[in-house]
Amino acid sequence: MTSATMIPITDVSACCTNVTRESISAENAELLARSLKALADPARLRLISMVAASEGAEACVCDLTEPLGLSQPTVSHHLKVLVEAGYLEREKRGTWAYYRLTPGSLDAVSSLLRTV
Amino acid sequence: MTSATMIPITDVSACCTNVTRESISAENAELLARSLKALADPARLRLISMVAASEGAEACVCDLTEPLGLSQPTVSHHLKVLVEAGYLEREKRGTWAYYRLTPGSLDAVSSLLRTV
């Protein structure tokens, strides 16, 4: 039973709203909010975008720090948040870590938003 | 000139990434992050969803408080954030405030995400 179906609609006075479909569940709202929080930062959006704009949708960490104008530890923190949220995948090759866009991850959150 | 075109690609050693298209500008990343921040909260996602699920995509504030299990001032705060971010429109009619989904607002942010 979702929150929408729990709205008391026995009072039919002018104040009350009729519900026409189910609204998002508390659990799904929690999950979607967590995914959105990971994205809701200008530096993280730019990092995702820079990775997506790179050849093969993959970028070396060595190329991501300078354009942002942030310190290397700050960029590493943002990249970690994006990996943990499932937007980026990280692979160490030799000296450098490479970041790749997780296929479909942005589309998934974008589609979920349309169903809210 | 965007951040992507500012990536130094003169060093062609194995570490470096080739850029294939422009990435999001710092200004647009800032704006999109602000829109996403307003959405990145479970209570606010549920409020939007409850309004969208109501007849005529409009709901009375009197029906929104109870299902969330939050205090009325907390719900009012969340509704204010959503109005300020442009997701909801507020109209006072008689005793009650009514909230309506701003047409296209969720679609807009969802489409923007696909262009990051």
gemmi code that builds the backbone of each chain (N, CA, C; Angstrom):
import gemmi

chains = {
    "A": [
        ("MET", (0.862, -1.203, 0.000), (0.000, 0.000, 0.000), (0.894, 1.247, 0.000)),
        ("THR", (0.681, 2.138, -0.914), (1.549, 3.314, -0.973), (0.929, 4.456, -0.180)),
        ("SER", (1.741, 5.497, -0.039), (1.287, 6.660, 0.716), (0.032, 7.256, 0.083)),
        ("ALA", (-0.042, 7.232, -1.238), (-1.179, 7.868, -1.914), (-2.478, 7.187, -1.544)),
        ("THR", (-2.448, 5.846, -1.503), (-3.692, 5.145, -1.195), (-4.039, 5.299, 0.285)),
        ("MET", (-3.091, 5.778, 1.076), (-3.356, 5.979, 2.490), (-3.956, 7.354, 2.785)),
        ("ILE", (-4.002, 8.215, 1.780), (-4.577, 9.534, 2.015), (-6.055, 9.360, 2.362)),
        ("PRO", (-6.515, 9.921, 3.483), (-7.927, 9.757, 3.834), (-8.816, 10.578, 2.898)),
        ("ILE", (-9.643, 9.902, 2.135), (-10.493, 10.646, 1.194), (-11.976, 10.467, 1.551)),
        ("THR", (-12.226, 10.176, 2.831), (-13.626, 10.023, 3.264), (-14.288, 11.391, 3.420)),
        ("ASP", (-13.497, 12.413, 3.746), (-14.024, 13.761, 3.863), (-14.096, 14.370, 2.465)),
        ("VAL", (-15.304, 14.603, 1.978), (-15.427, 15.100, 0.600), (-15.645, 16.614, 0.566)),
        ("SER", (-15.195, 17.317, 1.604), (-15.329, 18.775, 1.613), (-14.397, 19.383, 0.567)),
        ("ALA", (-14.530, 20.689, 0.353), (-13.777, 21.369, -0.715), (-12.271, 21.228, -0.562)),
        ("CYS", (-11.798, 20.911, 0.631), (-10.347, 20.893, 0.854), (-9.666, 19.682, 0.268)),
        ("CYS", (-10.488, 18.659, -0.094), (-9.826, 17.354, -0.271), (-9.526, 16.991, -1.723)),
        ("THR", (-8.457, 16.254, -1.831), (-7.884, 15.920, -3.114), (-8.230, 14.478, -3.469)),
        ("ASN", (-8.655, 14.226, -4.709), (-8.841, 12.848, -5.155), (-7.566, 12.333, -5.776)),
        ("VAL", (-7.275, 11.090, -5.450), (-6.039, 10.484, -5.940), (-6.364, 9.657, -7.175)),
        ("THR", (-5.616, 9.864, -8.270), (-5.934, 9.173, -9.524), (-4.974, 8.025, -9.836)),
        ("ARG", (-3.811, 8.017, -9.199), (-2.884, 6.890, -9.402), (-1.986, 6.773, -8.184)),
        ("GLU", (-1.240, 5.688, -8.119), (-0.342, 5.508, -6.970), (0.842, 6.459, -7.070)),
        ("SER", (1.254, 6.981, -5.931), (2.460, 7.815, -5.941), (3.663, 6.939, -5.570)),
        ("ILE", (4.846, 7.504, -5.679), (6.090, 6.762, -5.418), (6.078, 6.232, -3.977)),
        ("SER", (6.614, 5.034, -3.778), (6.673, 4.476, -2.426), (7.784, 5.159, -1.641)),
        ("ALA", (7.695, 5.081, -0.314), (8.728, 5.690, 0.536), (10.095, 5.078, 0.222)),
        ("GLU", (10.120, 3.779, -0.038), (11.395, 3.081, -0.311), (11.999, 3.578, -1.626)),
        ("ASN", (11.179, 3.653, -2.661), (11.705, 4.114, -3.951), (12.107, 5.585, -3.905)),
        ("ALA", (11.377, 6.380, -3.135), (11.737, 7.795, -2.988), (13.108, 7.909, -2.332)),
        ("GLU", (13.348, 7.052, -1.355), (14.631, 7.041, -0.653), (15.773, 6.696, -1.628)),
        ("LEU", (15.555, 5.670, -2.452), (16.587, 5.233, -3.402), (16.845, 6.289, -4.467)),
        ("LEU", (15.753, 6.847, -5.017), (15.913, 7.856, -6.063), (16.584, 9.110, -5.505)),
        ("ALA", (16.215, 9.495, -4.281), (16.829, 10.677, -3.659), (18.329, 10.474, -3.502)),
        ("ARG", (18.723, 9.253, -3.137), (20.147, 8.959, -2.965), (20.885, 9.082, -4.309)),
        ("SER", (20.281, 8.556, -5.378), (20.899, 8.668, -6.709), (21.004, 10.122, -7.149)),
        ("LEU", (19.965, 10.894, -6.862), (19.969, 12.304, -7.269), (20.975, 13.114, -6.469)),
        ("LYS", (21.107, 12.781, -5.174), (22.065, 13.493, -4.317), (23.487, 13.355, -4.859)),
        ("ALA", (23.808, 12.163, -5.335), (25.156, 11.934, -5.882), (25.397, 12.793, -7.119)),
        ("LEU", (24.321, 13.113, -7.838), (24.443, 13.920, -9.059), (24.366, 15.419, -8.792)),
        ("ALA", (23.752, 15.791, -7.664), (23.380, 17.189, -7.433), (24.550, 18.039, -6.966)),
        ("ASP", (25.600, 18.020, -7.714), (26.790, 18.805, -7.385), (27.440, 19.224, -8.705)),
        ("PRO", (27.740, 20.515, -8.856), (28.276, 20.979, -10.140), (29.569, 20.270, -10.548)),
        ("ALA", (30.470, 20.032, -9.589), (31.735, 19.375, -9.941), (31.474, 17.945, -10.405)),
        ("ARG", (30.532, 17.264, -9.755), (30.266, 15.871, -10.144), (29.582, 15.806, -11.505)),
        ("LEU", (28.689, 16.755, -11.780), (28.060, 16.784, -13.106), (29.114, 17.029, -14.180)),
        ("ARG", (30.054, 17.925, -13.891), (31.100, 18.215, -14.882), (32.013, 17.011, -15.071)),
        ("LEU", (32.311, 16.297, -13.983), (33.152, 15.099, -14.107), (32.469, 14.055, -14.985)),
        ("ILE", (31.193, 13.791, -14.721), (30.452, 12.822, -15.546), (30.475, 13.270, -16.997)),
        ("SER", (30.226, 14.562, -17.199), (30.150, 15.089, -18.553), (31.501, 14.995, -19.258)),
        ("MET", (32.579, 15.267, -18.536), (33.913, 15.175, -19.139), (34.249, 13.735, -19.505)),
        ("VAL", (33.857, 12.808, -18.633), (34.097, 11.392, -18.957), (33.275, 11.008, -20.189)),
        ("ALA", (32.000, 11.421, -20.204), (31.119, 11.074, -21.325), (31.618, 11.681, -22.635)),
        ("ALA", (32.252, 12.851, -22.535), (32.721, 13.547, -23.740), (34.061, 13.009, -24.240)),
        ("SER", (34.664, 12.127, -23.485), (35.976, 11.603, -23.869), (35.814, 10.419, -24.814)),
        ("GLU", (36.866, 10.166, -25.555), (36.842, 9.061, -26.520), (36.561, 7.746, -25.791)),
        ("GLY", (35.588, 7.013, -26.291), (35.221, 5.748, -25.659), (34.525, 5.920, -24.323)),
        ("ALA", (34.043, 7.140, -24.054), (33.392, 7.469, -22.770), (34.263, 7.013, -21.598)),
        ("GLU", (35.565, 7.230, -21.746), (36.523, 6.844, -20.708), (37.569, 7.931, -20.580)),
        ("ALA", (37.902, 8.305, -19.339), (38.901, 9.351, -19.151), (39.867, 8.976, -18.041)),
        ("CYS", (41.082, 9.461, -18.225), (42.114, 9.265, -17.220), (41.946, 10.320, -16.132)),
        ("VAL", (42.124, 9.917, -14.887), (42.004, 10.866, -13.780), (42.976, 12.033, -13.970)),
        ("CYS", (44.085, 11.762, -14.647), (45.095, 12.806, -14.862), (44.564, 13.963, -15.711)),
        ("ASP", (43.516, 13.706, -16.487), (42.937, 14.761, -17.331), (41.707, 15.423, -16.712)),
        ("LEU", (41.263, 14.907, -15.584), (40.008, 15.409, -15.016), (40.225, 16.493, -13.966)),
        ("THR", (41.410, 16.505, -13.343), (41.628, 17.419, -12.217), (41.764, 18.868, -12.667)),
        ("GLU", (42.651, 19.102, -13.608), (42.987, 20.481, -13.980), (41.787, 21.305, -14.468)),
        ("PRO", (40.956, 20.779, -15.370), (39.870, 21.623, -15.895), (38.868, 22.051, -14.830)),
        ("LEU", (38.754, 21.287, -13.754), (37.777, 21.638, -12.712), (38.278, 22.754, -11.803)),
        ("GLY", (39.590, 22.936, -11.738), (40.149, 23.952, -10.841), (39.966, 23.585, -9.379)),
        ("LEU", (39.905, 22.285, -9.106), (39.780, 21.820, -7.719), (41.021, 21.004, -7.379)),
        ("SER", (41.256, 20.811, -6.081), (42.426, 20.033, -5.675), (42.232, 18.562, -6.049)),
        ("GLN", (43.331, 17.855, -6.177), (43.271, 16.445, -6.553), (42.476, 15.631, -5.515)),
        ("PRO", (42.667, 15.839, -4.184), (41.863, 15.076, -3.218), (40.356, 15.350, -3.351)),
        ("THR", (40.002, 16.601, -3.665), (38.580, 16.939, -3.832), (38.005, 16.215, -5.045)),
        ("VAL", (38.754, 16.223, -6.140), (38.293, 15.523, -7.348), (38.169, 14.026, -7.061)),
        ("SER", (39.155, 13.469, -6.345), (39.100, 12.042, -5.994), (37.861, 11.732, -5.167)),
        ("HIS", (37.530, 12.619, -4.234), (36.328, 12.420, -3.416), (35.078, 12.385, -4.298)),
        ("HIS", (34.971, 13.361, -5.209), (33.793, 13.403, -6.086), (33.716, 12.150, -6.970)),
        ("LEU", (34.864, 11.720, -7.484), (34.878, 10.518, -8.331), (34.438, 9.300, -7.525)),
        ("LYS", (34.859, 9.226, -6.276), (34.481, 8.105, -5.400), (32.957, 8.087, -5.197)),
        ("VAL", (32.377, 9.256, -4.953), (30.918, 9.344, -4.768), (30.208, 8.828, -6.023)),
        ("LEU", (30.731, 9.219, -7.196), (30.096, 8.817, -8.462), (30.254, 7.322, -8.723)),
        ("VAL", (31.390, 6.754, -8.317), (31.585, 5.308, -8.475), (30.638, 4.574, -7.526)),
        ("GLU", (30.580, 5.030, -6.279), (29.719, 4.362, -5.298), (28.248, 4.443, -5.687)),
        ("ALA", (27.853, 5.521, -6.335), (26.450, 5.672, -6.747), (26.173, 4.932, -8.060)),
        ("GLY", (27.221, 4.373, -8.663), (27.012, 3.556, -9.860), (27.050, 4.313, -11.178)),
        ("TYR", (27.460, 5.595, -11.153), (27.504, 6.348, -12.413), (28.801, 6.104, -13.182)),
        ("LEU", (29.872, 5.897, -12.440), (31.175, 5.679, -13.080), (31.761, 4.345, -12.630)),
        ("GLU", (32.580, 3.778, -13.517), (33.356, 2.595, -13.155), (34.830, 2.976, -13.187)),
        ("ARG", (35.587, 2.442, -12.242), (37.001, 2.807, -12.111), (37.872, 1.614, -12.442)),
        ("GLU", (38.936, 1.859, -13.196), (39.889, 0.790, -13.495), (41.292, 1.356, -13.405)),
        ("LYS", (42.137, 0.674, -12.654), (43.537, 1.099, -12.530), (44.314, 0.405, -13.651)),
        ("ARG", (45.025, 1.209, -14.470), (45.885, 0.613, -15.505), (47.232, 1.308, -15.434)),
        ("GLY", (48.226, 0.587, -14.970), (49.550, 1.188, -14.801), (49.475, 2.269, -13.739)),
        ("THR", (50.030, 3.441, -14.067), (50.100, 4.536, -13.098), (48.739, 5.159, -12.841)),
        ("TRP", (47.863, 5.110, -13.833), (46.659, 5.935, -13.784), (45.374, 5.146, -13.544)),
        ("ALA", (44.431, 5.844, -12.931), (43.077, 5.291, -12.812), (42.242, 5.868, -13.954)),
        ("TYR", (41.471, 5.010, -14.576), (40.591, 5.424, -15.672), (39.139, 5.300, -15.219)),
        ("TYR", (38.354, 6.261, -15.649), (36.936, 6.264, -15.278), (36.087, 6.147, -16.532)),
        ("ARG", (35.109, 5.261, -16.449), (34.227, 5.012, -17.581), (32.790, 5.233, -17.112)),
        ("LEU", (31.971, 5.767, -17.989), (30.560, 5.940, -17.683), (29.886, 4.568, -17.598)),
        ("THR", (29.128, 4.315, -16.551), (28.367, 3.071, -16.484), (27.229, 3.159, -17.488)),
        ("PRO", (27.206, 2.264, -18.477), (26.192, 2.406, -19.535), (24.778, 2.414, -18.945)),
        ("GLY", (23.986, 3.378, -19.380), (22.574, 3.423, -18.978), (22.280, 4.049, -17.630)),
        ("SER", (23.332, 4.395, -16.858), (23.055, 4.857, -15.493), (22.341, 6.213, -15.471)),
        ("LEU", (22.753, 7.126, -16.334), (22.082, 8.432, -16.379), (20.685, 8.294, -16.974)),
        ("ASP", (20.556, 7.453, -18.002), (19.245, 7.210, -18.595), (18.285, 6.631, -17.562)),
        ("ALA", (18.805, 5.749, -16.708), (17.940, 5.099, -15.714), (17.362, 6.134, -14.756)),
        ("VAL", (18.202, 7.017, -14.246), (17.706, 7.997, -13.270), (16.796, 9.019, -13.976)),
        ("SER", (17.141, 9.321, -15.216), (16.316, 10.236, -16.001), (14.919, 9.639, -16.250)),
        ("SER", (14.863, 8.350, -16.552), (13.580, 7.689, -16.775), (12.776, 7.606, -15.476)),
        ("LEU", (13.465, 7.299, -14.374), (12.785, 7.222, -13.079), (12.114, 8.547, -12.734)),
        ("LEU", (12.808, 9.636, -13.055), (12.261, 10.959, -12.758), (10.931, 11.178, -13.466)),
        ("ARG", (10.801, 10.627, -14.668), (9.571, 10.814, -15.432), (8.410, 10.017, -14.853)),
        ("THR", (8.706, 9.076, -13.961), (7.628, 8.264, -13.371), (7.240, 8.748, -11.978)),
        ("VAL", (7.909, 9.775, -11.472), (7.631, 10.240, -10.092), (6.172, 10.674, -9.965)),
    ],
    "B": [
        ("MET", (34.132, 29.049, -24.320), (35.040, 27.897, -24.234), (34.656, 27.051, -23.012)),
        ("THR", (34.405, 25.799, -23.231), (33.981, 24.976, -22.100), (35.184, 24.302, -21.471)),
        ("SER", (34.906, 23.675, -20.329), (35.965, 22.997, -19.602), (36.598, 21.911, -20.462)),
        ("ALA", (35.787, 21.238, -21.293), (36.317, 20.121, -22.077), (37.374, 20.604, -23.057)),
        ("THR", (37.086, 21.742, -23.684), (38.044, 22.211, -24.679), (39.301, 22.763, -24.004)),
        ("MET", (39.227, 22.970, -22.684), (40.388, 23.462, -21.957), (41.305, 22.338, -21.486)),
        ("ILE", (40.858, 21.087, -21.657), (41.717, 19.984, -21.242), (42.979, 19.998, -22.100)),
        ("PRO", (44.180, 20.028, -21.472), (45.390, 20.056, -22.285), (45.597, 18.700, -22.947)),
        ("ILE", (45.545, 18.672, -24.265), (45.725, 17.391, -24.948), (46.985, 17.411, -25.816)),
        ("THR", (47.933, 18.273, -25.417), (49.184, 18.341, -26.176), (50.085, 17.163, -25.834)),
        ("ASP", (49.979, 16.669, -24.594), (50.759, 15.505, -24.198), (50.037, 14.255, -24.703)),
        ("VAL", (50.646, 13.549, -25.646), (49.971, 12.397, -26.228), (50.468, 11.076, -25.630)),
        ("SER", (50.980, 11.139, -24.400), (51.414, 9.901, -23.745), (50.195, 9.044, -23.413)),
        ("ALA", (50.444, 7.817, -22.956), (49.370, 6.849, -22.716), (48.334, 7.339, -21.714)),
        ("CYS", (48.689, 8.338, -20.900), (47.776, 8.744, -19.839), (46.621, 9.579, -20.338)),
        ("CYS", (46.742, 10.093, -21.601), (45.844, 11.203, -21.926), (44.607, 10.809, -22.710)),
        ("THR", (43.584, 11.575, -22.433), (42.255, 11.296, -22.930), (41.949, 12.220, -24.101)),
        ("ASN", (41.398, 11.681, -25.174), (40.939, 12.539, -26.260), (39.485, 12.926, -26.043)),
        ("VAL", (39.219, 14.175, -26.308), (37.871, 14.688, -26.079), (37.103, 14.651, -27.404)),
        ("THR", (35.896, 14.066, -27.397), (35.149, 13.903, -28.650), (34.000, 14.888, -28.792)),
        ("ARG", (33.564, 15.478, -27.691), (32.517, 16.497, -27.790), (32.641, 17.444, -26.606)),
        ("GLU", (31.890, 18.534, -26.629), (31.960, 19.485, -25.522), (31.263, 18.916, -24.298)),
        ("SER", (31.811, 19.178, -23.120), (31.122, 18.768, -21.903), (30.325, 19.952, -21.374)),
        ("ILE", (29.514, 19.693, -20.368), (28.625, 20.723, -19.812), (29.454, 21.916, -19.313)),
        ("SER", (28.944, 23.124, -19.486), (29.677, 24.300, -19.008), (29.537, 24.408, -17.494)),
        ("ALA", (30.449, 25.143, -16.882), (30.400, 25.333, -15.429), (29.077, 25.971, -15.020)),
        ("GLU", (28.586, 26.906, -15.821), (27.341, 27.614, -15.497), (26.152, 26.653, -15.551)),
        ("ASN", (26.075, 25.850, -16.607), (24.959, 24.917, -16.718), (25.017, 23.820, -15.662)),
        ("ALA", (26.241, 23.413, -15.306), (26.390, 22.411, -14.245), (25.866, 22.967, -12.926)),
        ("GLU", (26.141, 24.241, -12.694), (25.675, 24.919, -11.474), (24.135, 24.942, -11.435)),
        ("LEU", (23.533, 25.304, -12.550), (22.069, 25.393, -12.623), (21.419, 24.018, -12.468)),
        ("LEU", (21.952, 23.035, -13.190), (21.381, 21.688, -13.120), (21.550, 21.100, -11.720)),
        ("ALA", (22.711, 21.340, -11.106), (22.944, 20.838, -9.740), (21.927, 21.429, -8.777)),
        ("ARG", (21.604, 22.717, -8.966), (20.627, 23.365, -8.088), (19.238, 22.722, -8.261)),
        ("SER", (18.862, 22.453, -9.514), (17.566, 21.804, -9.767), (17.520, 20.401, -9.170)),
        ("LEU", (18.633, 19.691, -9.288), (18.676, 18.320, -8.768), (18.663, 18.308, -7.242)),
        ("LYS", (19.337, 19.296, -6.626), (19.375, 19.376, -5.163), (17.963, 19.520, -4.591)),
        ("ALA", (17.155, 20.317, -5.271), (15.777, 20.518, -4.798), (14.987, 19.216, -4.854)),
        ("LEU", (15.344, 18.337, -5.775), (14.632, 17.056, -5.935), (15.208, 15.946, -5.061)),
        ("ALA", (16.480, 16.089, -4.668), (17.205, 14.979, -4.051), (16.868, 14.800, -2.574)),
        ("ASP", (15.601, 14.644, -2.299), (15.141, 14.447, -0.929), (13.895, 13.555, -0.988)),
        ("PRO", (13.882, 12.483, -0.199), (12.755, 11.549, -0.297), (11.386, 12.202, -0.043)),
        ("ALA", (11.326, 13.096, 0.939), (10.037, 13.744, 1.238), (9.594, 14.619, 0.065)),
        ("ARG", (10.537, 15.308, -0.553), (10.161, 16.187, -1.674), (9.757, 15.375, -2.894)),
        ("LEU", (10.441, 14.252, -3.133), (10.027, 13.391, -4.251), (8.619, 12.860, -4.009)),
        ("ARG", (8.332, 12.494, -2.763), (6.991, 11.969, -2.464), (5.936, 13.066, -2.600)),
        ("LEU", (6.280, 14.277, -2.195), (5.322, 15.387, -2.333), (5.002, 15.632, -3.804)),
        ("ILE", (6.028, 15.707, -4.632), (5.809, 15.899, -6.071), (4.946, 14.766, -6.605)),
        ("SER", (5.271, 13.546, -6.207), (4.557, 12.386, -6.710), (3.099, 12.394, -6.250)),
        ("MET", (2.869, 12.801, -5.017), (1.486, 12.855, -4.512), (0.680, 13.920, -5.242)),
        ("VAL", (1.316, 15.046, -5.519), (0.624, 16.098, -6.280), (0.319, 15.586, -7.695)),
        ("ALA", (1.326, 14.944, -8.322), (1.140, 14.441, -9.688), (0.058, 13.368, -9.747)),
        ("ALA", (-0.071, 12.601, -8.657), (-1.039, 11.499, -8.644), (-2.453, 11.982, -8.311)),
        ("SER", (-2.586, 13.237, -7.967), (-3.904, 13.766, -7.591), (-4.671, 14.209, -8.827)),
        ("GLU", (-5.975, 14.248, -8.676), (-6.838, 14.635, -9.798), (-6.442, 16.034, -10.287)),
        ("GLY", (-6.262, 16.180, -11.576), (-5.866, 17.457, -12.151), (-4.448, 17.856, -11.786)),
        ("ALA", (-3.651, 16.890, -11.312), (-2.263, 17.150, -10.870), (-2.219, 18.338, -9.917)),
        ("GLU", (-3.195, 18.378, -9.028), (-3.280, 19.458, -8.038), (-3.704, 18.861, -6.700)),
        ("ALA", (-3.061, 19.276, -5.614), (-3.413, 18.744, -4.304), (-3.452, 19.849, -3.266)),
        ("CYS", (-4.355, 19.630, -2.308), (-4.479, 20.556, -1.179), (-3.399, 20.221, -0.155)),
        ("VAL", (-2.791, 21.250, 0.409), (-1.758, 21.028, 1.422), (-2.314, 20.193, 2.580)),
        ("CYS", (-3.640, 20.290, 2.795), (-4.269, 19.551, 3.898), (-4.175, 18.040, 3.706)),
        ("ASP", (-4.003, 17.599, 2.459), (-3.894, 16.157, 2.176), (-2.460, 15.673, 2.053)),
        ("LEU", (-1.518, 16.594, 2.093), (-0.125, 16.203, 1.843), (0.652, 15.920, 3.126)),
        ("THR", (0.206, 16.497, 4.230), (0.983, 16.400, 5.465), (0.926, 14.997, 6.076)),
        ("GLU", (-0.295, 14.500, 6.260), (-0.462, 13.246, 7.004), (0.273, 12.053, 6.385)),
        ("PRO", (0.152, 11.811, 5.075), (0.784, 10.596, 4.528), (2.299, 10.575, 4.678)),
        ("LEU", (2.923, 11.759, 4.784), (4.380, 11.794, 4.891), (4.864, 11.475, 6.303)),
        ("GLY", (4.005, 11.660, 7.293), (4.425, 11.425, 8.669), (5.426, 12.452, 9.153)),
        ("LEU", (5.375, 13.655, 8.574), (6.268, 14.733, 9.001), (5.417, 15.863, 9.573)),
        ("SER", (6.061, 16.750, 10.313), (5.314, 17.864, 10.894), (4.878, 18.823, 9.791)),
        ("GLN", (3.841, 19.578, 10.077), (3.328, 20.533, 9.099), (4.390, 21.579, 8.704)),
        ("PRO", (5.156, 22.135, 9.660), (6.207, 23.088, 9.253), (7.267, 22.454, 8.346)),
        ("THR", (7.600, 21.192, 8.607), (8.596, 20.512, 7.754), (8.043, 20.338, 6.345)),
        ("VAL", (6.787, 19.918, 6.254), (6.168, 19.754, 4.927), (6.112, 21.109, 4.214)),
        ("SER", (5.748, 22.151, 4.957), (5.695, 23.493, 4.356), (7.063, 23.913, 3.827)),
        ("HIS", (8.100, 23.605, 4.584), (9.458, 23.928, 4.133), (9.766, 23.219, 2.812)),
        ("HIS", (9.472, 21.916, 2.760), (9.753, 21.153, 1.534), (8.942, 21.695, 0.356)),
        ("LEU", (7.680, 22.040, 0.602), (6.849, 22.586, -0.482), (7.425, 23.910, -0.979)),
        ("LYS", (7.922, 24.719, -0.051), (8.520, 26.005, -0.425), (9.741, 25.787, -1.328)),
        ("VAL", (10.579, 24.819, -0.960), (11.768, 24.522, -1.774), (11.342, 24.127, -3.188)),
        ("LEU", (10.288, 23.302, -3.274), (9.829, 22.830, -4.589), (9.205, 23.958, -5.410)),
        ("VAL", (8.527, 24.889, -4.741), (7.960, 26.039, -5.457), (9.100, 26.929, -5.949)),
        ("GLU", (10.073, 27.190, -5.070), (11.197, 28.060, -5.448), (12.026, 27.463, -6.592)),
        ("ALA", (12.098, 26.129, -6.620), (12.873, 25.479, -7.695), (12.046, 25.339, -8.966)),
        ("GLY", (10.767, 25.723, -8.908), (9.943, 25.723, -10.117), (9.221, 24.418, -10.404)),
        ("TYR", (9.239, 23.472, -9.469), (8.545, 22.197, -9.726), (7.059, 22.276, -9.414)),
        ("LEU", (6.717, 23.084, -8.410), (5.313, 23.218, -8.017), (4.890, 24.681, -8.094)),
        ("GLU", (3.572, 24.875, -8.337), (2.995, 26.216, -8.260), (2.008, 26.220, -7.104)),
        ("ARG", (1.969, 27.314, -6.378), (1.126, 27.410, -5.184), (0.014, 28.400, -5.425)),
        ("GLU", (-1.198, 28.046, -5.005), (-2.324, 28.974, -5.101), (-3.141, 28.887, -3.820)),
        ("LYS", (-3.417, 30.017, -3.236), (-4.242, 30.044, -2.032), (-5.689, 30.201, -2.487)),
        ("ARG", (-6.572, 29.276, -2.041), (-8.004, 29.398, -2.335), (-8.762, 29.174, -1.042)),
        ("GLY", (-9.365, 30.237, -0.519), (-10.065, 30.123, 0.757), (-9.071, 29.778, 1.846)),
        ("THR", (-9.417, 28.775, 2.646), (-8.588, 28.395, 3.792), (-7.283, 27.721, 3.372)),
        ("TRP", (-7.323, 27.034, 2.238), (-6.237, 26.109, 1.909), (-5.334, 26.600, 0.789)),
        ("ALA", (-4.100, 26.141, 0.857), (-3.163, 26.351, -0.262), (-3.188, 25.089, -1.118)),
        ("TYR", (-3.226, 25.296, -2.433), (-3.213, 24.181, -3.383), (-1.899, 24.201, -4.141)),
        ("TYR", (-1.393, 23.007, -4.396), (-0.134, 22.880, -5.124), (-0.370, 22.131, -6.419)),
        ("ARG", (0.174, 22.695, -7.473), (0.022, 22.106, -8.801), (1.414, 21.852, -9.380)),
        ("LEU", (1.534, 20.756, -10.105), (2.792, 20.453, -10.789), (3.020, 21.470, -11.896)),
        ("THR", (4.197, 22.068, -11.961), (4.522, 22.960, -13.078), (4.708, 22.094, -14.326)),
        ("PRO", (3.849, 22.305, -15.346), (3.932, 21.406, -16.501), (5.333, 21.395, -17.105)),
        ("GLY", (5.827, 20.197, -17.374), (7.115, 20.047, -18.052), (8.348, 20.177, -17.182)),
        ("SER", (8.187, 20.537, -15.896), (9.386, 20.806, -15.085), (10.211, 19.541, -14.837)),
        ("LEU", (9.555, 18.430, -14.559), (10.303, 17.182, -14.342), (10.894, 16.672, -15.647)),
        ("ASP", (10.102, 16.799, -16.726), (10.607, 16.390, -18.042), (11.847, 17.195, -18.422)),
        ("ALA", (11.836, 18.485, -18.075), (12.960, 19.346, -18.437), (14.236, 18.880, -17.765)),
        ("VAL", (14.170, 18.600, -16.469), (15.388, 18.196, -15.757), (15.814, 16.791, -16.196)),
        ("SER", (14.815, 15.956, -16.480), (15.101, 14.611, -16.967), (15.809, 14.664, -18.335)),
        ("SER", (15.346, 15.552, -19.216), (15.996, 15.691, -20.534), (17.405, 16.258, -20.402)),
        ("LEU", (17.559, 17.238, -19.497), (18.879, 17.834, -19.279), (19.887, 16.789, -18.851)),
        ("LEU", (19.429, 15.861, -17.999), (20.315, 14.815, -17.501), (20.851, 13.967, -18.644)),
        ("ARG", (20.019, 13.772, -19.668), (20.457, 12.932, -20.796), (21.490, 13.640, -21.667)),
        ("THR", (21.639, 14.950, -21.477), (22.616, 15.679, -22.299), (23.931, 15.935, -21.570)),
        ("VAL", (24.011, 15.497, -20.297), (25.224, 15.788, -19.505), (26.456, 15.178, -20.170)),
    ],
}
model = gemmi.Model(1)
for chain_id, residues in chains.items():
    chain = gemmi.Chain(chain_id)
    for i, (resn, *xyz) in enumerate(residues, 1):
        res = gemmi.Residue()
        res.name, res.seqid = resn, gemmi.SeqId(i, " ")
        for name, pos in zip(("N", "CA", "C"), xyz):
            atom = gemmi.Atom()
            atom.name, atom.element = name, gemmi.Element(name[0])
            atom.pos, atom.b_iso = gemmi.Position(*pos), 0.0
            res.add_atom(atom)
        chain.add_residue(res)
    model.add_chain(chain)
structure = gemmi.Structure()
structure.add_model(model)
structure.setup_entities()
